[in-house]
Amino acid sequence: MATPPIVIHRPTPSGARLVTVHIAGREERLGLAHSDHDVIVFLADAGLADPARALDTPSLVEWQGAAAHDFAAA
């Protein structure tokens, strides 16, 4: 199974989640998100056409270390 190109990593102690994208075999950091809105902004800035819909598309986005949309402190 291929890794989705966008990874939302486990929450930090403050609840922020690192957002990365896999491009051409490397991982690029988009930023630290504190909410779905932050993730949507990062993905829009990266050029994704419909970033809000992508959040719940497992073939595009992988949520690691906590449930999707969970930004509670670890």
C-alpha positions in Angstrom: 0.0 0.0 0.0 1.4 3.4 -1.0 1.9 6.1 1.6 -0.6 9.0 1.2 1.3 12.1 0.0 0.1 14.3 2.9 0.8 13.2 6.5 -0.7 14.8 9.6 1.6 13.7 12.4 0.8 12.9 16.0 -0.1 15.8 18.3 2.7 17.5 20.2 2.4 18.2 24.0 0.7 21.5 23.0 -1.7 19.8 20.6 -0.1 21.1 17.4 0.3 18.6 14.5 3.1 18.7 12.0 1.8 18.6 8.4 4.1 17.2 5.8 3.8 16.3 2.1 5.8 13.7 0.2 7.1 15.1 -3.1 9.5 13.3 -5.5 10.6 10.9 -2.8 11.2 13.4 -0.1 9.2 14.8 2.8 8.5 18.6 2.9 7.2 20.3 6.0 4.2 22.5 5.5 3.9 23.7 9.1 2.4 23.1 12.5 -1.4 23.0 12.6 -3.5 23.7 15.6 -6.8 23.0 13.8 -8.3 21.7 10.6 -8.4 25.3 9.4 -4.6 25.5 9.6 -4.3 22.2 7.7 -6.6 23.5 5.0 -4.6 26.8 4.7 -1.3 24.8 4.4 -2.8 22.5 1.7 -4.3 25.5 -0.2 -1.0 27.3 -0.1 0.7 24.1 -1.4 -1.7 24.2 -4.4 -4.2 21.5 -3.6 -7.5 22.3 -5.4 -10.0 21.2 -2.7 -8.1 21.0 0.6 -11.2 20.8 2.8 -12.3 17.6 1.1 -8.8 16.1 1.2 -8.8 15.9 5.0 -11.2 12.9 4.9 -9.7 11.3 1.8 -7.4 8.4 3.0 -5.7 8.1 -0.4 -4.4 11.7 0.0 -4.1 12.2 3.8 -2.8 10.0 6.6 -3.6 11.0 10.2 -0.9 9.5 12.5 -0.8 9.1 16.3 -4.4 10.3 17.0 -7.8 10.3 15.5 -8.4 12.5 12.5 -9.3 16.1 13.4 -8.0 15.6 17.0 -5.8 18.5 18.1 -5.8 17.7 21.8 -2.6 18.0 23.7 -0.6 14.7 23.8 
